[in-house]
Every structure is written in structure tokens, then in C-alpha cells.
Amino acid sequence: MALAPEHLYSWTNQRIDSPVVRCESAVMTAGQLEERSRRLAQALHGEGVTEGIAFGILARNRIEWPELMLGNVRARSRYVPLNWHLTPHEIAELLIDSSSQLLIVDTSDEKAGRDAAARAGIATVVVLGAEYEEWIASASDAPLDDGQAGRPLLYTGGTTGRSKGVTRSDMNIDVSQYGQVAGRWGALTEMPMDGRALLCTPAYHALGYGLMQSALARGHSVEIQPSFDPIGTLKLIEESRITTTAMVPTQFIRMLKATDDNRSVADVSSLEWVLHTAAPCPAWVKRAMIEWFGPVIVELYGSSEGTGPVLCTSEEWLAHPGTVGRASAALTLSIVDDDGHDLPAGEIGTVYVKRHDGTPTYHGDPEKTSSIQLPDGRFTVGDIGWLDDDGYLYLADRRTDLIIRGGSNIYPAEIEAVLSEHPGVADVAVFGVPDEDFGQAVKAVVQPSGAVAADKLVQALHAFAAERLASFKLPATIDLRDDLPREESGKLKKRLLRDPFWEHSGDVR
């Protein structure tokens, strides 16, 4: 079998000594990135992590993430990026489910990582820092054999239940093809060629992986921000002349509310492409961001299962307010009723996707895989929406979040979008709770921003909502909480708020 190439990227030789990855004061050149990825692949093979074998990564945003990604490609293994917000028990479940044989962990999460590894029966734990440096330095920097490139085993966010590992056919490429093919997600999402990319969402999430992989393949240098903060991120965009980044709507909201008095806190004119995804974006937020950043905002509707990319440019959104876009060339969309019949334009139903490269599968769970599919291979993740006559998709909500009150469908996302606009709201969740007369009542849980006194906020929100929503959509109750269980990826774990209200009803949703 032929060896994989020494360099994965065609541009490496021209930029061998140029910085291509930066995280705070740490810098990595193109040559170092390639060499370290080869050494990591050899080190993994030395531990038995070879073709198709999984290993876990439990780490915050730090400079090693791109080499971890590329080392996995070269080792032809499966890396499992782990959410460091999880408990050791939850991490162990993912390590067991993926059959991971090794865990790489950073110092911040070493205790939780070692605990989880012990529960999962994993003997080898490598800590990023001095131990990791010694481990890869002792390995050869020679390329391994060519063959199917290593890929991530991405787990769903667990926002509606237990996390599930996803396998997709579009990830099947050889190591020698990687540099040419890895940028196709960027091509589908219209990411520019070259430039400076900013990773300010978690590297463990599919969005962070997609940004890193495509940005490097398309010739960008990558700046990694350890953690997001609204003013710091804006200043980093100015100082590093960032051209490309990806964010989630909660980050947009935090930046907008942090700069209410002065949007010129930083120069954002270098931006050419800002992708957002992972959660619904309220219309007021979308419009404000386009006015501020310019027509560089691109929306992506998708999921780990591959329901996208469905794409919407700034110009398209302004012409079709509220849409999440049209299907890319990779897939076809349809709207289906509860009996499996296709619905015409304008009618609300379940969003189904037909991927032209095949249907995704859930790792080790054929029953779950079958449950999301129609006989013709179309699949759904449970979102509800409709298509207009031009093929633009509009989302109403998730099936699991739908509130049915007295026979009327109520979509929490609509109510959340209204309440989020109030200056006293930092975050909000709306869901249904049991109601003896109407089946369900609307409940809102709000994280205050501090702009309005807490004792007056609930009353103010009731009045604010009453001016903007039909009476049957109004929250019957509004609770205040210090924070909401939202992932850094932007997804809200609404079930953690909703389920306690249903536990004694015999219908935990």
C-alpha cells in the first residue's frame, strides 16, 4: 500500500514557515502543523489506535485542536470530540458507546477525564501539555499508509434526549484526497478562499469542526479563541483582521446587547463571511446583525445527521424574512404530514431530507436509524416547517417542543423571539406544561440581563408580550432563573426545564 503524502495541503510548501494557527500567544506554522499531525498519527498507532478505532478528546479551545483533527485523519481512526460540560458519568457513556481506546484531555478537565476513562475501562489517558509533547516527540514523523481518512464520530447535542453518534457517507475519503476534498463544506456554504478564520465556538462541536476543516483546506489561517466574550471577540476581529467566522444566535444577541450604546466598539469591516447556525435566530437579531456587519451574514440550517446545508445569504433573507434558506446541491427537502404524505408549498409539516450521498446512521442503533426514515430514504430530525413556492424553508419549531393548547398549535420559537427582544432578557426558554382545561399551558423561563429590576421584570414581560402576540400564545407564567441549560454550541437543553413539570402527569416529553 502507498504511503500517505507528507503534506496534506497543497499550499504547505509555499507557507512552510508561516503561522497558520494561533491561540492567544501560541503560534504554529504550516510546517509544524503537518509534522505534528504525522507524529500524533504515529503515536496513536503505537497505542493501538489504528484504522477505525476510536479515541476521545476532552479539551477546551486550544492550539492543538487542528493537529488533533489532522492526526486523526492520518491515523485513519475515529476521534470522538467530547463536551467538557458533561459529567464524568455522561462522558464515560460516550466513551463506552464509541468503544474508545484512549483519551486525550487538557489540564482543566483532567480530573473529570480520568474519572470517565476509569468508568469506561480506558487505561491510557494523555494530558495535553508536557505529557502530550513528550508523547508525540518520541514518535516518528513519517507518513503512515494511505487509505480511508480518519474522521470524527460526532454525537448529537442531547437537547431532546440521549446523545447519539452519527455516521455519514460524505466523510468517506482517502488521506491522500483530504486536502482537496476537506473544503467542500466550505464550498457548499460559500466560504471565501484564503483569509483569516476565527474559531469562537467550541471545537468539540460540529460547527467548530466544520470551520477548522474547511478554513484550513481553503487556505485560511485559523485564530482560536479560548472562550467567547462579546467585546473581546469584536476586538479580536479588529486586531487580527478576521475575514471568516462562524457563530450561533446567542453570541449575536450577547454582542448586540453589549454594544447597545456604541456599535463602533471595534472595526468589523474586514469580515467577508459570518456563518450562523445551531439554533433559531430571531428576526430582530438577524436584521440588526446585517445592518451592523453588512451583507456578510450566511445562515446554515443543518444537523450532525446531515440535514444541511440549507443556506440563506443576507440578501435572500431580506427578500424572504424568516427563511433559513434553500437546499444546497447536496440534498432535497420535502414537507411531510403525520401519515407520510408530501404536503404542498405553504403547509406546515415535518421537514424531511434526501441526501444525494446516502442516508445517515446512528452508531450502534439500527432501531433509532430506522425510526427517522421513510421507505425511500428520506429522514428527519423532528423539525417542523414549510416551504414557499420558491423552495425557501421556514422553520416553525421542533416536534418535541410543539405546544398544543385546546387544539391550537403554538410554536415556542415565536414566543422566545419576542421575549428575547426585551432589554431585560439575557436568555429565554418557552415550553408547554400540563393544564387540566386545555391540555397544555405556555410557560416561559427567563434569564434576566440586569437591565430591569427583577421584581418588575415579570410584569414588564407580560405587558411586552401582550402587545406583540395573540392572547392564546401568551405565557401563563414567567419564571426567572440565574442561567439556562444552554450548550456553548447555542442549543438549549429545554427538556431539563420542561420534564420536571411532566414527571407526575405520566407523560414526560
C-alpha positions in Angstrom: 0.0 0.0 0.0 1.3 3.5 -0.9 2.2 6.0 1.9 0.0 9.0 2.6 1.6 12.3 1.4 4.0 14.2 3.7 1.8 17.3 3.4 -2.0 17.2 3.4 -2.4 20.7 1.9 -1.1 21.8 -1.5 -0.2 25.2 0.0 2.0 23.9 2.8 5.4 24.2 0.9 4.7 27.8 0.0 3.9 28.7 3.6 6.1 26.2 5.4 7.4 28.8 8.0 4.3 31.0 8.0 1.9 31.0 11.0 -1.3 29.2 10.2 -2.7 28.5 13.7 -2.7 30.9 16.6 -4.3 30.8 20.1 -3.5 33.8 22.3 0.3 33.9 22.4 0.9 30.4 21.0 1.6 30.1 17.2 2.0 27.1 14.9 3.5 27.3 11.4 2.3 25.2 8.4 5.3 23.0 8.6 4.8 22.4 12.3 1.2 21.6 11.9 1.9 19.0 9.2 4.8 17.4 11.2 3.0 17.3 14.5 0.0 15.7 12.8 2.2 13.0 11.4 3.8 12.4 14.8 0.4 12.2 16.5 -0.8 9.6 14.0 2.3 7.5 14.7 1.8 7.9 18.5 -1.9 6.8 18.2 -0.8 3.8 16.2 1.7 3.0 18.9 -1.2 2.8 21.4 -3.2 0.6 19.1 -5.5 3.4 17.8 -5.4 2.4 14.2 -7.9 2.2 11.3 -11.5 2.6 12.5 -10.5 2.6 16.2 -12.0 5.5 18.3 -10.3 7.7 20.8 -11.8 10.6 22.8 -10.8 14.2 23.1 -11.9 16.2 26.1 -10.4 19.7 25.7 -11.3 23.4 25.7 -10.4 25.6 22.7 -6.6 25.5 22.4 -4.0 25.5 19.7 -3.7 21.7 19.5 -7.2 21.2 18.0 -6.1 21.4 14.3 -3.3 18.9 14.8 -5.7 16.6 16.7 -8.0 16.8 13.7 -5.3 16.1 11.2 -3.5 13.5 13.3 -6.8 11.6 13.3 -7.1 11.9 9.6 -3.6 10.4 9.1 -4.2 7.6 11.7 -7.4 6.6 9.9 -9.0 6.4 13.3 -12.3 7.9 14.7 -11.9 10.8 17.1 -14.8 11.5 19.5 -14.9 15.2 20.5 -16.4 15.4 24.0 -18.4 18.2 25.5 -16.5 19.3 28.7 -19.7 20.4 30.3 -20.8 16.8 30.7 -20.4 14.9 34.0 -17.8 12.0 34.2 -20.7 9.6 34.0 -22.0 11.1 30.8 -18.5 11.3 29.3 -18.0 7.6 30.2 -21.2 6.7 28.4 -20.0 8.2 25.2 -16.6 6.6 25.5 -18.2 3.2 26.0 -20.7 3.7 23.2 -17.9 4.7 20.8 -15.6 1.9 22.0 -12.9 4.5 22.5 -9.5 3.0 23.4 -7.7 6.2 24.5 -8.5 9.6 25.9 -6.7 12.9 25.3 -7.6 15.5 27.9 -6.5 19.0 28.8 -5.4 20.0 32.3 -8.7 21.9 33.0 -10.6 18.7 32.6 -8.1 16.1 33.7 -9.9 15.0 36.9 -13.2 14.5 35.0 -11.4 12.8 32.1 -9.6 10.3 34.3 -12.7 9.6 36.2 -14.6 9.0 33.0 -11.8 6.9 31.5 -11.7 4.6 34.6 -15.5 4.1 34.3 -15.1 3.2 30.6 -12.2 0.9 31.2 -9.7 3.1 29.3 -6.2 2.6 30.6 -4.4 5.3 28.5 -5.0 8.9 29.2 -2.7 11.6 27.7 -2.8 15.1 29.2 -2.2 18.0 26.8 0.9 19.9 27.8 4.2 18.4 28.8 3.0 14.8 28.8 1.4 15.1 25.4 4.5 16.9 24.0 6.8 14.1 25.2 4.4 11.5 23.8 4.3 12.9 20.2 8.0 13.9 20.3 9.0 10.3 20.8 7.0 9.2 17.8 8.2 9.2 14.2 7.2 12.0 11.8 7.0 9.6 8.8 3.6 9.3 7.0 1.6 6.2 7.6 -0.1 4.2 4.8 -2.8 5.8 2.7 -6.4 4.6 2.9 -9.7 5.9 4.2 -9.0 9.0 6.2 -9.9 9.2 9.8 -13.0 11.2 10.7 -14.9 12.3 13.7 -17.6 10.3 15.4 -19.9 13.3 16.2 -22.5 12.9 18.9 -25.8 14.8 18.7 -26.2 17.5 21.4 -28.6 15.6 23.6 -31.1 18.5 23.6 -34.1 16.2 23.2 -32.7 13.0 24.7 -29.6 10.8 25.0 -26.7 11.8 22.7 -26.3 9.6 19.6 -23.2 9.1 17.4 -23.7 9.8 13.8 -22.0 8.2 10.7 -22.4 9.8 7.3 -21.2 8.6 3.9 -19.9 12.1 2.9 -17.0 11.6 5.2 -15.6 8.7 3.2 -12.4 10.0 1.6 -8.8 8.8 1.4 -5.9 10.5 3.3 -4.3 11.4 0.0 -7.5 13.1 -1.1 -8.1 15.0 2.2 -6.6 18.4 1.2 -8.6 18.6 -2.0 -11.9 17.3 -0.5 -11.9 18.7 3.0 -13.0 22.1 1.9 -16.2 21.0 0.2 -18.4 22.0 3.2 -16.8 25.5 2.9 -17.6 25.5 -0.8 -21.2 24.5 -0.2 -21.6 27.3 2.3 -19.8 29.8 0.1 -16.9 30.3 2.4 -14.3 32.6 0.7 -10.9 31.2 -0.4 -8.0 32.3 1.8 -8.2 34.8 4.6 -8.1 34.7 8.4 -10.7 32.5 10.2 -11.8 32.9 13.8 -12.9 29.9 15.8 -15.0 31.3 18.7 -17.4 28.4 19.1 -16.5 25.1 20.9 -14.0 23.0 18.9 -15.8 19.9 20.1 -19.0 20.9 18.3 -19.7 20.0 14.6 -19.7 23.7 13.7 -16.2 24.2 15.1 -15.0 21.1 13.3 -16.6 22.2 10.1 -15.0 25.7 10.3 -11.5 24.3 11.1 -11.5 21.7 8.4 -12.8 23.9 5.6 -10.9 27.0 6.6 -7.6 25.2 6.5 -8.4 23.3 3.3 -9.3 26.6 1.6 -6.1 28.3 2.6 -7.1 30.3 5.7 -5.0 30.8 8.8 -7.0 30.0 11.9 -7.2 32.0 15.1 -8.6 30.0 18.0 -10.3 32.0 20.8 -10.2 30.0 24.2 -13.7 31.3 25.2 -16.2 33.7 23.8 -16.9 37.1 25.3 -18.7 39.7 23.2 -16.4 42.7 23.5 -13.2 40.6 23.4 -14.4 38.8 20.3 -15.2 42.1 18.5 -11.7 43.5 19.4 -10.1 40.2 18.2 -11.9 40.6 14.8 -10.4 44.1 14.5 -6.9 43.4 15.7 -6.5 40.2 13.6 -8.4 41.5 10.6 -10.6 38.4 10.7 -12.4 37.7 7.4 -14.2 34.4 8.2 -16.0 33.1 11.3 -19.0 31.1 12.5 -21.2 31.9 15.4 -24.5 30.9 17.0 -27.5 33.3 17.6 -26.9 33.5 21.3 -23.5 35.1 20.5 -25.2 37.6 18.2 -27.6 38.5 21.0 -24.8 39.0 23.5 -22.8 41.2 21.1 -25.9 43.3 20.3 -26.8 43.8 23.9 -23.2 44.5 25.0 -22.9 47.3 22.3 -26.4 48.9 22.7 -24.8 52.3 23.2 -21.9 52.1 20.8 -21.7 49.6 17.9 -18.3 51.2 16.8 -16.5 49.5 19.7 -14.5 47.7 17.1 -13.9 47.8 13.4 -15.6 44.8 11.8 -15.1 45.9 8.2 -12.6 43.0 7.4 -15.4 40.4 7.7 -16.4 38.8 4.4 -18.3 35.7 5.7 -20.1 35.1 9.0 -22.0 31.8 9.2 -24.6 31.2 11.9 -26.4 28.0 12.8 -27.3 25.6 15.6 -30.4 27.4 16.9 -33.2 29.6 15.6 -32.2 33.2 15.1 -34.9 35.8 16.0 -35.8 38.1 13.1 -34.8 41.3 15.1 -31.4 39.8 15.7 -30.8 38.8 12.1 -31.8 42.2 10.8 -29.6 44.0 13.4 -26.6 41.9 12.6 -26.9 42.5 8.8 -27.2 46.3 9.5 -24.1 46.1 11.7 -21.8 43.7 9.9 -23.1 44.2 6.4 -24.5 41.6 4.0 -21.9 39.0 5.0 -24.2 37.0 7.3 -24.9 33.5 5.9 -27.4 31.2 7.7 -26.9 27.4 7.7 -29.7 25.1 8.7 -28.4 21.6 9.3 -27.6 19.0 11.9 -25.0 16.3 12.8 -27.2 13.9 10.9 -26.7 15.9 7.7 -30.0 17.8 7.2 -28.0 20.5 5.6 -26.5 22.6 4.4 -29.7 24.6 3.7 -28.3 28.1 3.1 -29.5 31.7 3.2 -27.5 34.7 2.3 -28.2 38.2 3.8 -29.8 39.3 0.5 -32.0 36.2 0.4 -33.2 36.7 4.0 -34.0 40.4 3.5 -36.1 39.3 0.4 -37.7 36.4 2.3 -37.7 37.4 6.0 -37.8 34.5 8.4 -36.4 31.8 6.0 -33.5 29.6 6.8 -32.7 29.3 3.1 -32.9 26.8 0.2 -31.3 23.4 -0.1 -27.8 23.2 -1.3 -26.8 20.9 -4.2 -26.2 18.1 -1.6 -29.8 17.4 -0.8 -33.5 17.8 -1.5 -36.2 19.0 1.0 -39.8 18.0 1.4 -42.6 18.6 4.0 -44.5 15.5 5.1 -47.7 15.1 7.2 -48.2 12.6 10.0 -49.3 9.9 7.6 -46.2 10.2 5.4 -47.8 12.2 2.6 -46.0 15.1 0.9 -47.5 18.5 1.6 -47.7 21.4 -0.9 -46.0 24.7 -0.5 -47.2 26.8 2.4 -48.5 23.9 4.5 -46.8 23.1 7.8 -45.4 19.6 8.5 -42.3 17.7 9.4 -39.1 18.6 7.4 -37.6 15.6 5.6 -34.3 15.5 3.8 -33.0 13.3 1.0 -29.2 13.3 0.9 -27.8 12.5 -2.5 -24.8 10.7 -1.0 -26.8 8.4 1.2 -28.7 8.3 4.5 -27.0 8.8 7.9 -26.9 6.1 10.5 -26.8 6.2 14.3 -23.8 4.4 15.7 -24.8 1.0 17.1 -28.5 1.9 17.0 -30.3 0.5 13.9 -33.7 1.0 15.5 -33.2 4.7 16.0 -31.8 4.9 12.5 -34.9 3.3 11.1 -37.2 5.5 13.2 -36.2 8.7 11.5 -36.5 7.4 7.9 -39.2 7.0 5.3 -39.0 3.9 3.0 -37.5 6.0 0.2 -34.5 7.0 2.4 -35.7 10.5 3.4 -35.0 11.2 7.0 -35.9 13.8 9.7 -34.6 15.1 12.9 -38.0 16.2 14.0 -38.1 19.9 12.9 -41.5 21.4 11.8 -41.7 23.9 9.0 -42.9 24.7 5.5 -41.6 25.5 2.0 -42.7 28.5 0.0 -43.3 28.5 -3.8 -39.6 29.3 -4.4 -38.3 26.5 -2.3 -37.3 28.5 0.7 -37.6 26.7 4.0 -39.2 28.2 7.1 -39.0 26.5 10.5 -41.8 26.6 13.0 -40.2 24.6 15.8 -39.1 21.1 16.8 -41.8 18.4 17.0 -40.9 17.8 20.7 -41.3 21.4 21.5 -44.7 22.0 20.0 -47.4 23.1 22.4 -50.9 22.0 21.7 -53.4 24.1 23.7 -57.1 23.5 23.3 -56.4 22.1 19.8 -54.3 25.0 18.7 -50.6 24.6 17.7 -48.3 27.0 19.5 -44.7 27.3 18.4 -42.3 28.3 21.3 -39.7 29.7 19.0 -42.1 32.5 18.0 -42.7 33.5 21.7 -39.0 33.2 22.5 -38.1 35.5 19.6 -40.5 38.2 21.0 -39.3 37.9 24.6 -35.6 37.9 23.7 -36.0 41.4 22.2 -36.8 42.9 25.6 -33.8 44.6 27.1 -34.2 42.8 30.4 -33.9 39.4 28.9 -30.5 37.7 28.5 -31.9 34.3 27.5 -35.3 32.7 27.4 -37.0 29.3 27.0 -40.7 28.7 26.3 -42.4 25.3 26.7 -45.7 23.6 27.5 -46.7 22.5 31.0 -49.8 20.4 32.0 -53.1 22.2 32.1 -56.3 20.5 33.2 -58.7 22.5 31.0 -56.7 23.0 27.8 -54.1 20.2 27.9 -51.1 22.5 28.0 -50.3 25.9 29.2 -47.5 28.2 27.9 -44.6 28.7 30.3 -41.6 31.0 29.9 -38.3 30.8 31.9 -36.1 33.9 31.6 -32.5 34.6 32.5 -32.5 38.4 33.4 -29.9 40.7 31.9 -30.0 43.1 34.8 -31.3 45.9 32.7 -34.6 45.8 34.5 -35.2 45.2 38.3 -36.2 41.6 38.9 -39.3 42.5 40.8 -40.6 44.5 37.9 -39.3 42.3 35.0 -42.1 39.7 35.1 -44.8 42.3 34.9 -43.0 44.1 32.2 -42.6 41.0 30.1 -46.3 40.1 30.4 -47.1 43.6 29.0 -44.4 43.4 26.4 -45.7 40.1 25.1 -49.4 41.1 25.2 -48.6 43.9 22.7 -47.0 41.5 20.2 -48.6 38.1 20.5 -52.2 36.7 20.2 -53.8 36.0 23.5 -53.7 32.2 23.2 -49.9 32.4 22.7 -49.2 34.4 25.8 -47.2 32.8 28.7 -49.5 31.9 31.6 -46.4 32.1 33.9 -42.9 33.5 33.6 -40.2 32.3 36.0 -36.7 33.9 36.5 -33.5 31.9 36.7 -29.9 32.8 37.0 -29.0 30.8 33.9 -30.5 28.4 31.4 -29.1 25.0 30.4 -27.7 26.0 27.1 -24.8 24.4 25.3 -21.9 26.6 24.2 -23.0 25.5 20.7 -26.2 27.5 21.2 -28.6 24.6 21.7 -30.9 24.8 24.6 -31.5 21.7 26.7 -35.1 22.6 27.1 -36.1 19.1 28.3 -34.2 19.8 31.6 -36.6 22.7 32.2 -39.7 21.0 30.9 -39.5 17.4 32.1 -40.0 18.1 35.9 -43.4 19.6 35.1 -44.5 16.4 33.4 -43.0 13.8 35.7 -46.2 13.3 37.7 -48.5 13.5 34.7 -47.4 10.2 33.3 -46.3 12.0 30.1 -42.6 13.0 30.3 -41.9 14.7 26.9 
